[in-house]
């Protein structure tokens, strides 16, 4: 979501987060205010467990601070693990409430989009102060996700945008209009329109100063190697690059090219 305009997010089913809860001799103590710790705390509090003699281990393939919903994914894994360990039932509504509670403690004012998307089997459209809407995907394609290796810096990105003043408003308006194009393309399996929207969106984000040299380079590499479109993800000045390709075969070729040109890691997600 950019400056109040709608956002569309897709769940990624092939990037795993694993949380393991094991017995411990001493009680678990909340030391950190990260989302993972807050998710464990919220789960124990909900279950009424005051002295939990447990140890928590987390393994996540989702890179942190890249605009990929890492904290929400980790929270979901942690909450499910705690409930499983204590053999307690966990319905979807309670899970979402606890995830949002953990996200709120750790991030103050999350939109809830990451949590909603991670818990969904469908694409999600979000409009702040309006709500969430599931979107049916009629598209057959693949995404290549490339990690720049650079943590996003939302605060600095916002400062850069604000420093530009009124000149950025037209770019954000155009990005908002692209959301509708993306929504229609997803429904109609219009790969060309979807790819064009992604690339155009990146050009606007670059123009307002929230992209970075590494992301721009990886977008160019993806396009040069046959991607239908590509853009940066995240809050700005880092994160990942997402490229749209026709199928998994082309995805593998582009993933290899991206890693050769400096991507720290790549993933392929078939839609």
ZAMARGU-4260 file (C-alpha; in steps of 0.2 Angstrom, whole numbers, plus 5000, padded with zeros to 4 digits):
<rodrens>
0) 5000/5000/5000 | 5007/5017/4995 | 5001/5033/5003 | 4983/5027/5007 | 4980/5019/4990
5) 4974/5001/4988 | 4986/4986/4989 | 4986/4969/4983 | 4996/4955/4991 | 4998/4936/4987
10) 5002/4922/4999 | 5018/4912/4996 | 5016/4894/4999 | 5033/4887/4996 | 5043/4898/5008
15) 5043/4889/5025 | 5043/4895/5043 | 5046/4881/5056 | 5044/4883/5074 | 5048/4870/5087
20) 5043/4870/5105 | 5053/4859/5117 | 5052/4856/5136 | 5064/4866/5147 | 5070/4865/5165
25) 5067/4884/5168 | 5052/4895/5163 | 5052/4904/5147 | 5055/4923/5150 | 5051/4937/5138
30) 5067/4946/5135 | 5064/4953/5118 | 5050/4964/5110 | 5052/4956/5093 | 5036/4949/5084
35) 5041/4931/5087 | 5043/4933/5106 | 5027/4943/5107 | 5018/4929/5098 | 5024/4916/5110
40) 5019/4928/5124 | 5002/4932/5117 | 4998/4913/5115 | 5003/4909/5133 | 4993/4923/5140
45) 4978/4918/5130 | 4980/4900/5136 | 4982/4906/5154 | 4999/4898/5156 | 5009/4909/5168
50) 5025/4898/5170 | 5029/4889/5153 | 5044/4878/5155 | 5047/4878/5136 | 5061/4883/5124
55) 5056/4890/5107 | 5066/4887/5091 | 5062/4895/5074 | 5068/4892/5057 | 5062/4904/5043
60) 5066/4905/5025 | 5057/4922/5024 | 5070/4935/5024 | 5067/4949/5037 | 5064/4967/5033
65) 5062/4964/5015 | 5043/4967/5013 | 5039/4949/5012 | 5028/4948/5028 | 5042/4939/5038
70) 5036/4944/5055 | 5018/4939/5052 | 5023/4922/5045 | 5035/4919/5060 | 5021/4924/5072
75) 5009/4912/5064 | 5021/4898/5066 | 5025/4902/5084 | 5007/4903/5089 | 5002/4887/5081
80) 5017/4878/5089 | 5012/4884/5106 | 4995/4878/5104 | 5001/4861/5097 | 5013/4859/5111
85) 4999/4861/5124 | 4987/4851/5114 | 4974/4866/5113 | 4963/4869/5098 | 4966/4884/5088
90) 4953/4891/5076 | 4957/4904/5062 | 4949/4918/5071 | 4959/4916/5087 | 4975/4914/5077
95) 4972/4930/5067 | 4968/4940/5083 | 4984/4933/5092 | 4995/4937/5076 | 4988/4955/5075
100) 4991/4957/5094 | 5009/4952/5092 | 5011/4963/5077 | 5004/4978/5086 | 5015/4976/5101
105) 5031/4974/5090 | 5026/4986/5076 | 5014/4999/5085 | 5002/5001/5070 | 5002/4987/5057
110) 4989/4987/5043 | 4985/4968/5046 | 4988/4965/5028 | 5003/4953/5031 | 4994/4943/5043
115) 4978/4942/5033 | 4988/4937/5017 | 4999/4924/5026 | 4983/4916/5033 | 4974/4916/5016
120) 4974/4904/5001 | 4969/4919/4990 | 4976/4935/4985 | 4970/4950/4996 | 4965/4967/4991
125) 4967/4980/5005 | 4961/4998/5007 | 4965/5006/5023 | 4950/5011/5034 | 4939/5001/5022
130) 4944/4983/5024 | 4951/4967/5016 | 4944/4958/5000 | 4949/4941/4994 | 4953/4940/4975
135) 4951/4925/4964 | 4967/4921/4954 | 4964/4916/4936 | 4982/4918/4932 | 4994/4904/4926
140) 5012/4910/4928 | 5027/4910/4940 | 5035/4923/4951 | 5054/4924/4954 | 5058/4933/4970
145) 5075/4939/4972 | 5083/4945/4989 | 5094/4961/4987 | 5102/4957/5003 | 5098/4974/5009
150) 5086/4978/5024 | 5072/4990/5019 | 5071/5006/5028 | 5054/5013/5028 | 5057/5028/5040
155) 5071/5034/5028 | 5061/5031/5013 | 5046/5041/5020 | 5058/5055/5024 | 5065/5055/5006
160) 5047/5056/4999 | 5042/5070/5011 | 5057/5080/5006 | 5051/5080/4988 | 5035/5088/4992
165) 5020/5089/4980 | 5030/5083/4965 | 5028/5065/4971 | 5009/5065/4972 | 5006/5062/4953
170) 5017/5046/4955 | 5007/5039/4969 | 4991/5043/4960 | 4997/5033/4945 | 5003/5018/4957
175) 4985/5018/4964 | 4978/5017/4947 | 4989/5002/4943 | 4981/4992/4957 | 4965/4991/4947
180) 4975/4986/4932 | 4983/4972/4942 | 4967/4966/4949 | 4959/4964/4932 | 4975/4956/4925
185) 4975/4943/4939 | 4957/4939/4936 | 4958/4938/4917 | 4975/4929/4916 | 4982/4944/4906
190) 5001/4941/4909 | 5006/4956/4898 | 4995/4968/4907 | 5001/4962/4924 | 5019/4962/4919
195) 5017/4980/4912 | 5009/4986/4928 | 5023/4979/4939 | 5037/4987/4929 | 5028/5004/4928
200) 5025/5003/4946 | 5043/5001/4949 | 5047/5015/4938 | 5036/5027/4949 | 5044/5020/4965
205) 5061/5024/4958 | 5056/5041/4953 | 5050/5046/4970 | 5067/5039/4977 | 5062/5024/4987
210) 5070/5011/4977 | 5089/5007/4978 | 5103/5004/4965 | 5103/4985/4969 | 5084/4983/4966
215) 5085/4993/4950 | 5099/4982/4944 | 5090/4966/4948 | 5074/4973/4940 | 5084/4977/4924
220) 5092/4959/4924 | 5075/4951/4926 | 5068/4961/4911 | 5083/4958/4900 | 5081/4939/4903
225) 5063/4938/4898 | 5053/4943/4913 | 5036/4950/4908 | 5038/4963/4922 | 5047/4966/4938
230) 5046/4978/4953 | 5054/4981/4971 | 5044/4975/4986 | 5044/4982/5004 | 5044/4999/5012
235) 5059/5005/5002 | 5078/5007/5000 | 5080/4988/5000 | 5070/4972/5001 | 5066/4960/4987
240) 5063/4961/4968 | 5048/4951/4961 | 5048/4946/4943 | 5033/4939/4933 | 5037/4925/4921
245) 5027/4913/4910 | 5031/4897/4918 | 5043/4888/4930 | 5056/4884/4916 | 5058/4902/4912
250) 5058/4906/4931 | 5073/4894/4934 | 5083/4903/4920 | 5079/4920/4927 | 5082/4915/4945
255) 5100/4909/4939 | 5103/4926/4930 | 5098/4936/4946 | 5109/4926/4957 | 5123/4928/4945
260) 5121/4947/4945 | 5121/4948/4964 | 5104/4942/4972 | 5108/4934/4989 | 5094/4921/4986
265) 5080/4917/4975 | 5063/4908/4976 | 5051/4902/4963 | 5032/4903/4967 | 5020/4895/4954
270) 5003/4904/4954
</rodrens>
